């Protein structure tokens, strides 16, 4: 199917999301008896489903709609064009005994997941807005997947197409290389997540039945005394936990725990198998694998009550946020295996993969639900507004795999690409963007957490009553947020309003970064027009009262321009400064600086101002001021510096105007430029 055809199919009549919310509620877990219904063993906070939050703001709502109408159909089209869909057709023909003209296995062993992730994103889209034509396309695609599933439940086109000569990473026998590069279990983790999303969105079991058939096979194959292998690339742990929640089959949860407990302790740091998972203390290896595993540990801990997993991921979080987190919320250091290196080795020619940024959001959201501390939302928000959305272009059709903090306009991926041979990031973006509203609120008993700010309406259950919250705000460009409460009668509950770390003079919850100077203008809060005392606990101001319809809360978060300094142990950023405002990190890009940014010097005393440019890059705040521009000879000798106009844009908006230089960290003085030049000489 051509991309344009799918795009045309998306242009259908929209049914109100409220109707679909009812359908989701009706169809959620219909096969689970009350006695089987999964219950959390740890008393965690519960997220409010994204289907219950409807944004109408100028920042997220257009992105979510672009994802639904452009990115998802575009990605499906690419899967058709590149043969990923055809792999399922060929596998099905093989199972029917038909002769294939070409039985060579092409692509990567994990290419099936590109379809699974987009299926998940499309299902999320159906949860928000009905689209019969897209639903029909998904039905056809799921039929192709079902036809490619072997009779006992095995699903892996990289082997089924040619069992005698499967993909080179697969091994001669099933599961032979599951610890390394076969991705047999990784593929299924993504499939389970997609199957549950599709089931909850449509009430159809077509995809869920495929998932449970496969999971039943895995439960027979992977157990003590038989096959005790663990997945080389994690995510099946998360998928099995979702499948358990959807079906009530405890053996799926048991298998997720089994995969965690059998991992290590004599493997590789690359895939976090160097130690038992409960003994790990630092972020190591491939960052996507790592964050998926940490998220799976949180899920299993929540469902089993095993706090050893929580103790481990708490230690790992302290290490990563304290020594390995980029100012953009990205993960993945230079020289690392798409992942972690030594503490403080935060070079700006970094990886910061889009998938790792999404994994960072997943993990921090789960930690918030376990601990109820806003510091995890601070990290989540930083990753969300910077590293993650940098991974997709404003038009929804171009993608970054790594998200560097400094570019020369050449070398590894200096611009967003239409697609990749290893296309994990486009599919991940497609499934993630639709779910963003689900991070805005959370509840626990009579506590209502307001975590993120965006204009729109959320309907949630708190203290056994339905409460609607309507936000009005221009966030992230403006820090004024008005929240109106609507409910029938009265209800006593505690609204916990998050005060972001950046509004409390703390860019990240560690000493890895700090603001060069303290902001004396503090956040303020009003209830029904009257000031509220700002007592902040775990990042929240709590308003505990009996609420009624018409009550309003007004939050004012000052958004001055801030200069950020890195810990002195971060060699790459010594003598340098980053600029941010609110949750946004800014950068200098070549079109605004006569083609050059590497020579920029931003003195500490240079005054900076900001303004909103509605017609620039989809509508952005820009920062301006006076700087200096250094010049140097072909022999890398500093020649001098001259006054220069500084113009900064939000980091996520770069690379929309062609290839060229870009920098997040700017020199504060001549010394940092000389250090950079010295490094260039060493490279020669």
N, C-alpha and C positions, 0 to 999 in steps of 0.2 A: 504494500500500500504506500503510495506516495505521501510525503509529508503534507503537501497541499490538500490532499483529499481528507486527511485526518483533521487538518485545521478547519476545513469547511464543515466537517462533521461536528466540530465543537460549537458551531454557531447555532445553537438551538434554544428553544424556549426555556427560561429559568424558572424552576419551582422554588417557592420560598424555602429557605434553609430550615425554618421552624418545622415544616412538614417532615423534612428528612430527619430532623432530630428525633421526632416521634418514631419514625420508622427504625432508626438506629436503636432507640430504647426498646422497642418491641422485639427486634430481632437479636438483640445482644444476648449471647449465650443461651439460646433456647433449649439446647440439649442438656444443660447442666441442672440437675436436681438440686434443691436447696441444701440437701445433706452433703452434696459433693462440691458445692460452690467454694472456690478457692478463697481463703482468708489469709490476710497478712499476719505473720507471727510477730513481726515487729510493728509497733504502733506508729506507722509512718503517716506523713501528710499525703493527701490525695490530690493529684492534679485535676483541674477542671478540663474536661475534654475540649479540644479545639472546635468541635461541632457546636459547642454551647457558647462560643465567643465569636461575635461577628464584628469585624473591624471595618470602619468606613473612613479611615485616616488617609492622609496624602502620601504616607511613606510605605506602610505595609500592605494596605488593601490593593494598590495597583500592582505590587510585586506578586502577591498571591494570585491575582487574576492573570497576570502575564505568565506565571508558572502554569496555571490551569489551561490557558488558551494557546500558549506558544511553546513553552519549554517541554511540557509533557508530550504533546503531539509531535513536536520536532524530534524529541529523543526516540519516540516510537518509530518515526520515519527513518532515523539513522540505524535503528536496530533492524529494520526491514532492508535497508540499503546495504548494510555491511554483512548480511547473512546470518545475523544472530537468531532471527525468527526462523529462517530456513533450517538452522541446525535442528530445531525441534521437528520440523517436517521430515527431514532426512532420517532422524532417529526413529520416528514413527514408521516410516517406510521399511526400515531395517527390521523392526519388530514384527511387521506384517509379512516378512519374508520376501519383500520386493527387492529387485536388484537395483543398486544405486549406480548411476553413471560415474559418480565420483564419491568414494567412501573415505577420502582423506579428511582427517580431523584438522580443522583450521582454527586460527585464533588462539585465545587463551583458555585455560581450563576453567576459568571463572566467568566466561562471557555470558553464561546463562543468567547470572545475577543482574546484568544490566537490564534485562527484561523484567526480572522480578522486582527490582527497585522502582522502575517506572510504573509497573502494575500497582505497587503500593501507593505511589504518589497519585495515580489516576483514581484509585479507590478513595483516597482522602478527598480528592476533588468531588467525587460523587456524594460524599458525606455532606458536602457543603452546598452544592448546586447540582440538581438533577440534569443529566445529559443522556438521553436515550441512545443517541448515536454512538457516544463514547462507550456506554455500557455494552452496547451490541458488539463493538470492536473488542472490548475486553473479553466478552463471552467467547468470541471466536479464537482469541489468543489463548485463553485458558483451555479450550478444547485441543489446541495444538500441543500444549504442555501435557495434558492428560494422555494424549495419544503416544507421547514419547516416554511415558512412565512404564517401566518394566513390570511384569505381572506381580512380582513380590513387593513392589513399592519403590524400588531403586530408581532414581531420577538423576541422570548425569549424561548429557548428550555427548560429552567428550569421550565417553567409553561406548555408549550404545550405538553410535553411528558405525563404529568398527571395533568390536570387542577384541579382535585378534591384534589389531594395531591401534590401540587407543592413543589419546594425547600423550605426548612424551613425558608430561609431568604426572601422569595418572598411575603408572605402574601396570604390570601385567595382570594383576588381580585386584578386585575391589579392595579398597581401604589400605592397599599396600603402602601408599605414600601419603596417607592422610595427614601425617605429622609434618609433611613438608609442603609440596606444591600442588597436590591433586585438587584441593579446594572442594572435595566432595561434601564435606560437612559445612563448610563456609557457604556454599551455594544453598544448602537447605536452610540454613539460618535465615538468609534473606527471603527465601521462599515462604517460610513459616510466618514471618512478619507481614509479608504481602498478603498471604492467605487470610490471616486474621483481619487485616484492614479491609479486605474485599468482603469478607463475611459480615463484618459489622456495618459496612456501608450499604450492602445490598440485601442481606439476609440469605443470600445464595450460598450453598455448601459446595459448589463445584470445585472451588480452589481449596477449600478447607479439607475436603475429602482426600484430595491428592496429598495434602500435607500430613494428615493423620496416618494415611497408609504408609508414607515414607517413615514417619516418626515411629510407627509400630515396628517397622523393620529394624530401625536403629536400636530400639530398645531390646530387640532379640540379639542383635550382633554385638553391641557394646555393653559389656558388663564384666564384673570380676570373674576371672578365670577363663574368659573367652577372648574378647578383643578389648584390651585396656588402653588403646591409643586415644590421644586427645587431638583436637583439630589444630592444624598448623596456623590457620587464620581464624581467629575467634569471631563469633557473632551467633553461632548456633545456641549458645547459652541463653542469650537474650530471646532468640526466637522460640526456644522450647518453653521458656517461662511465659511468653505470650500465648503459646498454644495451650499450656496448662490452664491459664486464666480463661481461655475461650471454651475449653472442653471439660475441665474438671478432672482430667486424667492425670493422676499424681505421678505416674511413671515418667511423664515428660519432664516434670520438675526433678525427679530423681536422676534422670539422665543428664540434665543440665548440671546438677551438683557433681555427678560422676565425672563429667568432662573437666570440671574445675579441679577436683581432688586428685585425679590421676596425672595432672600436668606437672612435669618436673620430677625430681629436683636436679636432674643431670643433663638438662638440655642446653638451649642457647638463649642468650639475652635477646636475640632478634625476635623470637616469638614468645618471650616471657616464660620460657620453660626451664630457666636456669635454677630456679628454686620452686618449692611448693608455693602456690599462690598466696597462702596465708602467711608465708614467711618473707614475702617481698616488701621492700621498703622504699625503693626508688623507681622512677620512671625509666625504663630501659627499652631498647629495641624499636621495632616498627610502631609508630605512634597510633595508627589506626587500629591495629591488632590490640594494642595496649588499652586504648580507651574503650573499645568494645568489650574487652575482658573485664575491665574495672566496672563497667556498667552491668555486665552479667553477674559479677560478684555481688553487686548491690541488689540486683533482682533476687538472686538465690538467697541472700541473707534476709531480705524482707519476707520472703515466702516460707523460709525454713526456721528463722529465728537464730541462725548461726552467726553470732556477732564476730567471730574470728575474721570473716571476710571484711566486715566493716572496719575492724582495727587495722587491717592491712591496707585497705584503700585510703584510709585516713592518713597513714604515714606516707603513702605514695603521693597523695595530693599535696601534702606539705612540701615534699621534695620538688615536685613539678612547679607548683605555684611560687615556691621560694627560689628556684634556680633555673627553670627550663621553660618558662612561659614567656612568649613574646608580647610586646606591648599591644599588639593587635588581637591578643587572645589565641594566637596560633601556636601549634606544636610541630616540631620537626626542624632539627638543627643542621647546619652545614656538615657534610661528611657522614651524617647519620644514615641509617638504612631507611630512608623516608621517616626518620624518627629521632630518637633521643641520643645525645652524646653526653659528654661530661657536664657536671654542674657548671653553670654560668657561661658555657661555650655558645653564646647567642650571637653568632655572626649574622649579618643582615642579608647575605646571599643565601637565604634559608629555604627550607622546603615548605613548612607550614601548609601541608596539603589540605585541600578543601574538606576531604573526608575526615581528616584528623580534627579539624575545627568543629565539624558536626559531631564527631565522637566526644569532643570536649564538652559540648552542650549537653549531650545525653548523660554523660557521667556526672557533671556538676548538678544537673537537675535532680538526678537520683540522690546525690549527697544532700541536697537541700531537703528532699522529702524525708530522708533519714534523720537529719539533725535540726531542721528548721532555722538555719542560719543564713542570713542574706549574703554572706560572703561568697557563697557558691553561686548565687544569682549574679553577683558582681562579675565573676569570671565568665559566667554564661553570657551575660549581656555584652561584655567586651568582645568575646569571640563572635557573637551573633552580628553585631553592627559593623564589624571590621573584617576579620578573617573569613567568615562564612559567606557573607553576601558579596565579597570581592570575587568569589568563585564563579559568579555568573554575570554576564553583561546585562546592561539595562534593558536590551531588547529580548533577553531570554534565550539567545541562540549561540552564545559564545561562552567558553568556559576556561577557567584556570584550574590546573592540576596543583602545582605548587603556587604559593602566594608570597612572593619575595618581598622584603622590605627595602630593597635597593636594586635598581635595574639600570643597565647601561644601554638597553634597547637592543641588545644582541644576546647570544648565548641561549641558555635553556629557557624556552617558552617566554619570550619577552612580550607576548600579547596573548589574549584569549584565543582559543582554538575552536573550530567548528565541532570537533569530535576528537577522540583519542583511540589508539589501538587498545590501550588499557583504559576503558571508559567508565571507571568506577565513580568518578566525581560528578559527571552530568546526571546520572541516575540518582545519586545520593541527594543532590540539590533538588531534583524533581520531587523526591518523596519528602524532603524536609520542609521546604518553604510552605507547603499547605498546612503544616502542623504548627506553625509559629504561634497562632493565637492560643494554643494550648499551654504556653508557658506564662501567660499573663496572670492567671489566678491559681490558687490552691486552697484547700480547706482541710480542717481536722476538727471534728466535733463542732464546737461553736466558734472556732477560729477561722477567719477569712483572710488569706494572705493576698495582698496586691503586690505583685512582683515586677511587672513590666508596665510601661505606660504607652498607650496608643489609643486614639479615638475610636470608640465603638461601644458595643453593649455585650455584657456577659450575663448569662443566667446560670445560677449555681445553687446548690443545696448547702445550707449552713444551718446548724441547730434544727435540723429536720424541717426547714422551711425554704421555699424558693425565694431567692433574693436576686434582683437584677441590679447591676452596676453599670451606669453609663458614663464613660469617660469623654471629656472634651479637652483636647490638647493638640499642640503642634509638635510635640515630642517626635524626634530627638532634636529638632531645631530650637525648641523653646521649652523651658522647664516648668511652665505653669500647667497644672493638671487639675481639672475640676471633675469630681466624681459625684454623681447623683444616685441616691438609693431609691429603689422602688420595690415594694412588697405589699402583700395584703395584710392589713392589720399592723401588729407590732411584733418585733422579734429581738430578743436579747442575744447579741453576739459581739465578738471582739474583732474589729477590723484592724489588721496589721499592715500598716502602710510602709513600704520599703523606702528607706533613705539611702540611695546608692553610695557606695564608698567614694566615688569621685566627688560627691557633694559633701563629703566629710573629710576632705583633704587626704584621702587614701586611694591612690589609683588602683592598686591591687592589694589583696589581703596578705601581704608579706613585705619584706624590705627590699624586694627585687627592684622596685621602681618607687620614686617619690617625686612630689611636686617641688620645683625649685623654691617656691615661696608659698606660704600658707594663705588661703583665702579667708578673709575675715567676715565675708558675707555668708550667713548661714541659711540653711533651709528653714522654711516656716510652714505651719499647718494651721488651717482654720476649720472649725466645725460650725456649720450654719452661720458663717460670717464672724465668728468669735475666735480669737487666737487660742491655740492649744499648746500646752507646755511640751517642749520637744525632749522627751525622755526616750532615748534610743537604746534598745536592747536587742542584741543580735541583728542589728541593722534595721529594726522596725520600730515605729512609733505605734503603740497600741491604743485604739479607741474602743473601750469596752463600755457598752451602754445598751439601752433599749432603743432600737432603731424603728423609724416609721417612714412611710412614703414621703418623699420630698426633702429628706435630710441630705445635706451636701457637705462634701469635704473638699477643701481647696489646698493643694500642695504647691508650693513654690520652690523650685530647685534652681538656685542661681547658676548661670552657665557662663562664667568668665572664661577667657582663653587661658589655658594652663600650659606651662612648660614642664616637661617630665625629664627627670634625670635617672639614669640607670645606676644600680649598685656598682661601686668601683671595681668589683670582681668581674664585671662584664667588660672585658677588654675592648671589644668592638665598639662600645658606645662611650668610652671614656672621652671626656671633653666634648660630648655631643648632647643635643637636646631634641626631644620630640615634642610636638605640639598637639594638644587635644582640647576639645570643648564638649562638655557633657559626656556622653558615651562614645563620641567619635574621635578617632585618631586621624590626623591630617598628614598630608604629604606634599612635597614640591614635585611638579611634573614639568617636563621639558617644554611644552608649548607656551608656558607662561614665563619662561626664563631664557629666551633666545637659544633654545636647544640644549641647555646645560643645567644640571642641578648638583652635580658632584662637588662643585667648587663653592657652593653657598655657605656663607657664614652668617649665623643669626646671633648678634651680640645680645648679652643678657639685658641691656638697657634699651633695646629697640622696642618701641611701642607697637602693639599689634591691635588691629580692629577687625570686626567681622560684619558681614552683611549677607542677606539672603538673595540669591540670584535665581529667580523663578524659572528662567528660560535656559539655564546652563545645566547640562548633564542631569536632566530630569528634575531640577529644582534642588539646589544645595546651598548651604552656608559656605562662604569663602572667607579666608583670613588673609589680611594684607598688612604690610608694614615695610620698613626699610631694612635691608640686609647689605651684605658685601658679597662680591663674587671674586673668588681667587682665580688666578690664571697661572699656568705653568708651562714649561718648555717641553719639547719632545723627549728631553732627558729627565723629565720629572723633577725639574728644579722650579721652586716657587718663584714666579716673576713679580707678583704683586697682587693687589686687590683693589676693587673699585666699588663705589656705592651702587646698589642694585635694588630694584623693586621686588619685594617678596610677595608671592601669591600662592596660597595653599588651598588645596581642595580635600574633601574627605577621602581617606585612603581607598575606600571601596570603589570610588568613581574614577580611579586612574585607568589608563590603557583603553580609553574610548576614543582617543584622538590620534592614533598612530603609535608607532614604536619610537621609544626614546628613553632618556634618562628619567629616573624617579628616585626620590629618597624620602624616607620617613625620619631618619635621624640626621640632623643638620649639625655642622660644626659650630661650636660656641666661640671659637677663636682660631687663630692661625695655627696653633699647636696641633689641633686635630687634623687639619689639612696636611700638615707635614707628616704626621703619622700615616695618613692614608697614602701619601706619595711614597713614603718609605716602604710601605707594603707592596706598592706597585713595582718598585725597584727590585724587591726580593723575588717577586714573581718572574721578573725577567731573568 
